[in-house]
Amino acid sequence: MSIDKQSDIAANIQIGPTSVGMVRIYIEAEGIELPLDFDPEEAEEIAEELRAAAAAARTLATSGPKGKKR
């Protein structure tokens, strides 16, 4: 599946610190439990990527494909 393909899969996500100083992203969907642990620096990099993706998505939502105004 590519990152730009729509999906009907629903999932829950939880994010928080672990007792050993890691940041856990916990994903649960249709019988799958996926704990992903990151050191704080990696978590900050992921947060920056999320912010950049949100900004890009916001621009696409207001401009439409190829920069055309809706």
C-alpha positions in Angstrom: 0.0 0.0 0.0 1.4 3.4 -0.9 1.2 6.3 1.5 -1.2 8.2 -0.7 -3.8 5.3 -1.1 -7.1 5.5 0.7 -7.8 2.7 3.2 -10.9 1.4 5.0 -8.9 0.0 7.9 -9.7 1.6 11.2 -7.1 1.8 13.9 -6.6 3.3 17.4 -3.3 5.1 18.2 -1.9 6.0 21.6 1.3 7.9 22.2 3.1 8.2 25.6 6.3 7.7 27.5 7.4 4.3 28.7 8.8 3.5 32.2 12.3 3.2 30.6 12.5 6.6 29.0 11.3 5.8 25.5 8.3 7.2 23.6 5.8 4.6 22.6 3.5 4.8 19.6 0.9 2.0 20.2 -1.3 1.0 17.2 -4.2 -1.4 17.5 -6.4 -2.5 14.6 -8.4 -5.6 13.8 -6.5 -8.0 16.1 -3.1 -6.4 15.6 -1.3 -4.7 18.5 1.9 -2.9 17.4 4.0 -1.2 20.0 6.7 1.0 18.5 9.3 2.5 20.8 11.6 5.4 20.0 14.2 7.3 21.9 13.2 10.9 22.6 15.3 12.3 19.7 13.7 10.0 17.2 10.2 10.9 18.6 11.0 14.6 18.1 12.0 13.9 14.5 8.8 12.0 13.9 6.8 14.9 15.4 8.6 17.3 13.0 7.7 15.0 10.0 4.1 14.9 11.2 4.0 18.7 11.4 5.5 19.1 7.9 3.0 16.5 6.5 0.1 18.3 8.1 1.2 21.6 6.6 1.5 20.0 3.2 -1.9 18.3 3.5 -3.4 21.6 4.6 -2.0 23.3 1.5 -3.3 20.6 -0.8 -6.7 20.8 0.9 -7.0 24.5 0.2 -5.3 24.6 -3.2 -6.3 21.2 -4.7 -4.1 19.2 -6.9 -1.3 20.9 -8.8 -1.9 24.2 -6.9 -5.3 25.0 -8.5 -7.6 26.9 -6.2 -10.9 25.2 -5.4 
